[in-house]
Amino acid sequence: MKVNQKFKSDILKASALGLLAFSTFLPAKGQGVFALKEVNTPYDEQQPVLSSKEELFVIVAYHPDNIGGSRDLGDVWYSKKNAFNQWQETKPVQSLSTSGYDLLIGFPDDNTALVYHDGKQKKHGIHLYRRTGETSWEYVNQLDFGSFKNNGSSFSARLHPSGSILVMSMNSYGTFGNEDIYISFKKGEGKWTVPQNLGPDVNTFEQEMTPFLDDNKQVLYFSTNGHGTGEGRDIFYTQRMDDSWEKWTTPRRLQEDINSQGVELSYFIDPNSPYTAFVTTTQNSEGYGDILMRRKEEIVLEDIPAPADQPYLASSYPVRETAATPVERAPVEEETTISLPAKEEALPTIAVDTVRKEAEAQSKVLEVVVAEVTEDQSTPIPIPKVEPGEQAKTLEPGALTGERLRLSVLDKESMAEISYKVSLRDADGRTIEVLDDLMGVKEIPLREQTDLLVVSSDRYLPEAIAVKGISGEQLVMLTPAKAGMSLVLRDVLFEKGTAELAQEQTYAYIDKLVVFMQENPLVKIRLEGHTDNVGNAALNKQLSMNRAKAIRDYMVDSGVAFERMMIRGNGGADPVADNDTEVGREQNRRVEMVIIN
């Protein structure tokens, strides 16, 4: 017990990135703040960058071990993790540093790096290096921008994950005041476009520094004192409105404790864990930069008007009361568990071709039947709700009842046989027995207290079969969970106009997703909320985000790791049906689960 407690304490103190450390502050609900104690020194740490190998590179100024000594404005230092997922003490990388100001910008690939030099020992500009060892790099060449000039002493930049976009802050041609944010695009090997000023929507007469462009190339985060902060530099974000890179939404200040009474020098989202952010701040560091790891703030994007020649589906309509129904639901989809007619004689095997033909015939019938099913007629088979961790408990197997249930499992898309396993559950959802490594038609012996069979397979969505009243053979078709696959959460209901989960069948359906996540521990998903286009577009977007969040919170409470689930609120911007009819609007009010990997 003492060893375990010490291990937990070490994790908390280490401020490590990654899933292990991130999960430790989830119960704090926003209170988790971790200073990278082994990385931060009494000197000035700024502008952290992560490699794909999860090495952390930072710029350290005024350190006596810098090449230029205690007057050196910044050398490149780096840290890596130990066996306990903790960041170790940083070390200087002299092969990337000079006696002047040096800034590591990013990694075009695992073995190359881009570094800015201020001109002290190497020419002023951005240079390419190639890795030759853990801390050894060899110089390759300087990048060609056609025209590149920094008229000030400050410079910050970051390479986009695509490797083809550089966002940078400097005092250069066309600058509105002090440092402005510019963008440059890769043209070819070693050649880039002339840096382009992002314009007055972003840049002011004050300082805009340390830009970070998100993976989707839509949201720009930066540190500024020019947008009415009143407290020195804070982190703001803005959303790109078109392809010109000069039209942006009004910058907004990050909230949720990201901005402190100190100066926030930089902010970026961990590419290896999209729920974690690095914040560089002078709070509690006597004016020097320290690096903190925090939970990323979730933001709600604005609706960007479509071009004039395209319909704008997210526009506001007058609010109209529809039929009095207490819940909103996603459209009903066909069930994937099919009951085949019982046979008088038990056959040892079932020919796959025969099963496939029967399944296809049943599917055609279902397509007709589902179209006629009303909301009240939908009766999905529930997986009983239990407390987090309860499903992992295995009961003492009850006595065999003598009853057997014949199962066959197919891939729903290819109709091919797949391996599977069957969990026997009691009425409270607890596991009685697990039958693994099954293939083809199998007879499942039932035990006392068996109320439910959960059929699952690696990288497939599980299906539940209620034992009561079932006889004969059961054909179960599992839906493959491929990266990029989108699944409408058909039976997730909400109280009308709110993000409150409604009715027991909602919890039962989400419990199936919990089982899937538990059976596939490497899978990550994104929950996307959608609404119709009735009412205020901004409020609809917030509602859709809150609904996705409600599902994620429930799954976290049921034992699924927070960092495996992203959420997004799309509002009414992505309809799947006509918003001019009530039926269409009902289909548009939905939450989708997208498999990320």
Beta strands, then each sheet from edge to edge (+ up, - down):
strand 1: 33-35
strand 2: 44-50
strand 3: 56-61
strand 4: 75-79
strand 5: 91-92
strand 6: 102-109
strand 7: 112-117
strand 8: 125-131
strand 9: 137-142
strand 10: 156-159
strand 11: 165-170
strand 12: 180-188
strand 13: 191-192
strand 14: 196-197
strand 15: 208-213
strand 16: 219-224
strand 17: 234-239
strand 18: 252-253
strand 19: 264-269
strand 20: 276-281
strand 21: 290-295
strand 22: 327-329
strand 23: 337-339
strand 24: 400-411
strand 25: 420-425
strand 26: 431-438
strand 27: 442-447
strand 28: 452-456
strand 29: 463-466
strand 30: 473-478
strand 31: 486-488
strand 32: 493-495
strand 33: 501-502
strand 34: 525-530
strand 35: 565-569
strand 36: 590-595
sheet 1: 1+ 21- 20+ 19-
sheet 2: 2+ 3- 4+ 5-
sheet 3: 6+ 7- 8+ 9-
sheet 4: 10+ 11- 12+ 13-
sheet 5: 10+ 11- 12+ 14-
sheet 6: 15+ 16- 17+ 18-
sheet 7: 22+ 32- 33+
sheet 8: 23+ 30- 24- 27+
sheet 9: 26+ 25- 28+ 29-
sheet 10: 31+ 36- 34+ 35+
end
